[in-house]
Amino acid sequence: MDKNINDFFSNKNTVNDISDSERLQTSDYLAPIKAFARTTYKSIYIIDYQKKGFEYVSDNPLFLCGHTAEEVKEMGYAFYFKYVTESDLDLLLKINTIGFDFYEKLPVEERLSYTISYDFNLKNQENKKILINQKLTPLFLSNDGKVWKAICIISMSTEHNSGNIKIYKQGDNTMHKYDLEGDFWKKVDKITLTTREKEILQYSARGFKINEIAETIFVSPDTVKFHRKKLFDKLEVANITEAISFATNNKLI
């Protein structure tokens, strides 16, 4: 079956006319988002579900695939059809369906507190695949509780394959992971780090070597190595660079 842009817009989240009172919510809301975009290496864009397009795209090159931010904004969802790999385009449509099915069951007053995270491949201008992570969080709801605008934050993925679909609520110590093979959500505990693991990550992110960390936190280098090994196993990563990226992307530090 041929896919088209409307496939990304669920009947369960149809946003029709927006009232003047609803529009007042968004008065100059892009200013702080643009300021944030200037301070981060991550790409940011805003989806408008009523207009079925992108309202804002930051100029970080990670998401642009060689285009300007304005060009990607004008392309909107056509960008996905051009630059997302075919199998991952099917994945995004699947995520769209299961995400809104999940969202529809939430109390309206809690809906702005949830974020969905997943990984998919983009083909860059050299036609090379880049695995990215996208976190999508609702910004504004319509009066009947539908997602009107959402912010998407893009970073390099720390995973090895696409998928890895997770939904988590701000301040909650559990999250929902989607089992693609079994086609169901399962509730799991979030990863938590010990104080020592956080210290090692924070100093590593600042460029400290093992001996320097050991001296700073008054332990032996072997103790630092022990905690790093436990940290790598917990995060399922191979090195400290991947650990820092994973912890940052998942707000563990």
C-alpha positions as CSV (number, residue, x, y, z in Angstrom):
1,M,0.0,0.0,0.0
2,D,1.3,3.4,-0.9
3,K,2.2,5.7,2.0
4,N,1.4,9.4,2.1
5,I,1.8,12.3,4.5
6,N,-1.7,11.9,5.9
7,D,-0.6,8.5,7.3
8,F,1.3,10.4,10.0
9,F,-1.8,12.1,11.3
10,S,-4.0,9.8,13.4
11,N,-7.8,10.1,13.4
12,K,-7.5,9.9,17.2
13,N,-5.5,13.2,17.2
14,T,-7.4,15.2,14.6
15,V,-7.0,18.9,15.3
16,N,-9.5,21.0,13.4
17,D,-10.1,24.7,14.0
18,I,-8.2,26.4,16.8
19,S,-9.9,29.1,18.8
20,D,-8.5,32.6,19.6
21,S,-8.2,31.6,23.2
22,E,-6.2,28.5,22.3
23,R,-3.9,30.6,20.1
24,L,-3.2,32.9,23.0
25,Q,-1.3,30.0,24.6
26,T,1.3,30.2,21.9
27,S,2.1,33.9,22.1
28,D,5.8,34.2,21.3
29,Y,6.5,30.7,22.6
30,L,9.2,30.1,19.9
31,A,11.5,32.7,21.4
32,P,12.8,30.5,24.2
33,I,12.9,27.5,21.9
34,K,15.1,29.4,19.5
35,A,17.3,30.5,22.4
36,F,17.7,26.9,23.6
37,A,18.5,25.8,20.0
38,R,21.4,28.2,19.9
39,T,22.9,26.6,23.1
40,T,22.7,22.9,22.1
41,Y,24.3,20.5,19.7
42,K,20.9,18.8,19.2
43,S,18.4,19.5,16.4
44,I,15.0,20.8,17.3
45,Y,11.8,21.1,15.3
46,I,8.2,21.8,16.1
47,I,5.3,19.8,14.6
48,D,1.9,21.6,14.1
49,Y,-0.7,18.8,14.0
50,Q,-3.5,21.2,12.9
51,K,-1.5,22.4,9.9
52,K,0.1,19.0,9.4
53,G,3.6,20.4,9.0
54,F,6.6,21.8,10.7
55,E,6.3,25.2,12.4
56,Y,10.0,25.6,13.3
57,V,13.3,23.9,12.4
58,S,16.6,24.7,14.1
59,D,19.7,25.1,11.9
60,N,21.7,22.4,13.6
61,P,22.9,20.3,10.6
62,L,22.3,16.9,12.2
63,F,18.7,16.7,11.1
64,L,18.9,18.8,7.9
65,C,20.5,16.2,5.4
66,G,22.3,19.1,3.6
67,H,19.3,21.4,3.4
68,T,18.7,24.7,5.1
69,A,16.4,24.8,8.1
70,E,13.9,26.8,6.1
71,E,13.9,24.2,3.3
72,V,13.2,21.4,5.8
73,K,10.5,23.5,7.4
74,E,8.9,24.0,3.9
75,M,9.2,20.2,3.1
76,G,7.5,19.2,6.3
77,Y,6.6,15.5,6.4
78,A,7.8,15.1,2.8
79,F,11.3,15.3,4.4
80,Y,10.6,12.0,6.0
81,F,9.7,10.3,2.8
82,K,12.9,11.6,1.1
83,Y,15.4,10.9,3.9
84,V,14.1,8.2,6.2
85,T,15.0,4.7,5.1
86,E,12.1,2.7,3.8
87,S,11.9,0.2,6.6
88,D,12.2,2.9,9.2
89,L,9.5,4.9,7.5
90,D,7.2,2.0,8.2
91,L,8.5,2.0,11.8
92,L,7.6,5.7,12.2
93,L,4.1,5.1,10.9
94,K,3.8,2.3,13.5
95,I,5.1,4.5,16.2
96,N,2.5,7.2,15.2
97,T,-0.3,4.6,15.6
98,I,0.8,3.1,18.9
99,G,1.8,6.4,20.3
100,F,-1.5,8.1,19.8
101,D,-3.3,4.9,21.0
102,F,-1.3,5.1,24.2
103,Y,-1.8,8.9,24.5
104,E,-5.6,8.6,24.1
105,K,-5.9,6.6,27.3
106,L,-4.1,9.2,29.4
107,P,-5.9,11.8,31.5
108,V,-6.0,15.1,29.7
109,E,-4.4,16.9,32.6
110,E,-1.3,14.6,32.4
111,R,-0.7,14.6,28.7
112,L,1.9,17.4,28.6
113,S,4.0,15.4,31.1
114,Y,4.8,12.5,28.7
115,T,7.6,12.1,26.2
116,I,8.0,9.4,23.6
117,S,11.6,8.4,22.5
118,Y,12.7,6.2,19.6
119,D,15.5,5.7,17.1
120,F,15.4,5.7,13.3
121,N,17.8,6.0,10.3
122,L,18.2,9.1,8.2
123,K,20.0,9.0,4.8
124,N,22.3,12.1,4.7
125,Q,23.3,14.0,1.6
126,E,26.0,11.3,0.8
127,N,23.3,8.6,1.1
128,K,24.9,7.3,4.3
129,K,22.7,6.1,7.1
130,I,22.8,7.9,10.4
131,L,21.0,6.4,13.4
132,I,19.3,9.3,15.3
133,N,17.2,9.4,18.5
134,Q,14.0,11.5,18.5
135,K,12.2,12.6,21.6
136,L,8.8,14.0,21.0
137,T,7.0,16.0,23.8
138,P,3.6,17.7,23.5
139,L,3.8,21.5,23.9
140,F,0.1,22.6,23.5
141,L,-3.2,20.8,23.5
142,S,-6.4,21.8,21.8
143,N,-9.4,22.4,24.1
144,D,-10.5,18.8,23.6
145,G,-7.1,17.4,24.7
146,K,-5.6,16.6,21.3
147,V,-1.9,17.3,20.7
148,W,-1.8,20.6,18.8
149,K,1.9,21.3,18.8
150,A,4.9,19.1,19.8
151,I,8.6,19.7,20.2
152,C,11.0,17.1,18.7
153,I,14.6,16.9,19.9
154,I,17.1,15.0,17.7
155,S,20.5,13.7,18.8
156,M,22.8,10.9,17.7
157,S,21.5,7.6,18.9
158,T,23.6,5.5,21.4
159,E,21.8,2.3,20.2
160,H,22.8,0.0,17.4
161,N,19.5,-0.5,15.7
162,S,16.3,1.5,15.0
163,G,13.2,1.1,17.3
164,N,13.9,1.3,21.0
165,I,10.5,2.9,21.6
166,K,9.9,4.3,25.1
167,I,7.4,6.5,26.8
168,Y,8.1,8.1,30.1
169,K,6.4,10.6,32.3
170,Q,8.2,13.5,34.0
171,G,9.0,12.7,37.6
172,D,8.0,9.0,37.3
173,N,10.5,6.3,38.1
174,T,9.0,3.9,35.6
175,M,8.6,3.9,31.8
176,H,6.8,2.0,29.1
177,K,8.9,0.1,26.5
178,Y,7.3,-1.2,23.3
179,D,7.9,-4.8,22.3
180,L,7.9,-4.7,18.5
181,E,7.9,-8.5,18.2
182,G,5.1,-9.1,20.7
183,D,3.3,-5.9,19.7
184,F,2.6,-4.7,23.3
185,W,3.8,-2.1,25.9
186,K,5.5,-3.3,29.0
187,K,6.2,-1.2,32.1
188,V,9.8,-1.2,33.4
189,D,11.9,0.7,35.9
190,K,14.0,3.5,34.7
191,I,17.8,3.1,34.9
192,T,19.1,4.9,38.0
193,L,22.8,5.7,38.7
194,T,24.6,5.7,42.0
195,T,26.2,8.9,43.3
196,R,29.6,7.5,42.4
197,E,28.6,6.6,38.9
198,K,27.2,10.1,38.4
199,E,30.4,11.6,39.7
200,I,32.5,9.6,37.3
201,L,30.3,10.5,34.3
202,Q,30.3,14.1,35.2
203,Y,34.1,14.3,35.5
204,S,34.6,12.2,32.4
205,A,32.3,14.6,30.5
206,R,34.7,17.4,31.6
207,G,37.6,15.5,30.1
208,F,39.1,14.1,33.3
209,K,41.2,10.9,32.9
210,I,40.8,7.9,35.2
211,N,43.8,9.0,37.4
212,E,42.5,12.5,37.6
213,I,39.0,11.4,38.6
214,A,40.5,9.1,41.3
215,E,42.5,12.0,42.7
216,T,39.6,14.3,42.7
217,I,37.1,12.0,44.4
218,F,39.7,10.5,46.8
219,V,39.6,6.9,45.6
220,S,42.1,4.6,43.8
221,P,42.2,4.4,40.0
222,D,41.2,0.7,40.3
223,T,38.0,1.9,42.2
224,V,37.2,4.3,39.3
225,K,37.7,1.4,36.8
226,F,35.4,-0.8,38.9
227,H,32.6,1.7,38.9
228,R,33.1,2.4,35.2
229,K,32.8,-1.3,34.4
230,K,29.6,-1.5,36.4
231,L,28.3,1.6,34.6
232,F,29.0,0.2,31.1
233,D,27.2,-3.0,32.0
234,K,24.2,-1.1,33.4
235,L,23.9,1.2,30.4
236,E,24.9,-1.6,27.9
237,V,27.5,0.6,26.3
238,A,31.1,-0.2,25.3
239,N,33.1,2.9,26.4
240,I,32.9,6.1,28.4
241,T,31.9,8.2,25.3
242,E,28.9,6.1,24.7
243,A,28.1,6.2,28.5
244,I,28.2,10.0,28.6
245,S,26.0,10.2,25.5
246,F,23.5,7.7,26.8
247,A,23.3,9.3,30.2
248,T,22.9,12.8,28.7
249,N,20.2,11.7,26.2
250,N,18.3,9.9,28.9
251,K,18.6,12.7,31.5
252,L,20.5,10.5,34.0
253,I,23.0,13.2,34.8
